[in-house]
Amino acid sequence: MVQEVNRQFIERVSSFQVVGVASNGAEGIQVVQELKPELVIMDVFMPVQDGAQTLQKLRATNQEVDVIVITAAKDKPTIQNMLRSGVIDYIIKPFTFERIKQSLESYRSFRKQLETEGTVSQEEVDQWLFRTSMDSTNTFGGTGEGKGNARTISKEEFLPKGLHLHTLEQIVRQLSAETMPLSAEEVAERVGIARVTARRYLEYLEKTRRVNREIAYGGVGRPTNRYMLVGP
């Protein structure tokens, strides 16, 4: 019954398909070797061979597969052991469909970015490593419709190509520290980025309704766009 519920949840997420199911860890190793899936979702508590043993054997045999754990095991030693063995996410039962959807969509984004050619920046690596952080002090509850706290950013937020989470957080922190709106040039100077880059981030924040844009007139030259965070 649990397997069927998990299958239905997984296949409700676009581009994911369950290609095989195993009833215990030992059988799971065989299924992975035969079907060579890209991603395995496993429990810690399994008959014959538990999740920790199964994960160790997957790594020992160099199976090129990523692993997400969904389990009732919530003791710190178990979680630490699974993370050390390379799981990309750890979901504690009971869980919601939204939580597994979030995990799978984050994984899909991660895989797509890795499949492109070229090198990556430190900001991109940071975004991948911390994409599943659930720290409530560093989350944004909005959906792009103007809801939630504009002063914090979600680690799971999917940013447009070319924008990076670390830079976005720095810009939000700078805006949050000011009582008066800032121009793109002022933001660029404070964060240490190009003005055109700062403008792209500010336009994104405006589009997702987390900053208000004001047009400042006066003096010689063109009017200046100035930005301030929405609400506390």
Helices and strands as residue ranges (DSSP letters): H 2-11, H 25-35, E 39-42, H 51-60, E 66-71, H 76-84, E 89-92, H 97-115, H 122-129, G 136-138, H 165-176, E 182-183, H 184-191, H 195-207, E 211-216, E 224-229
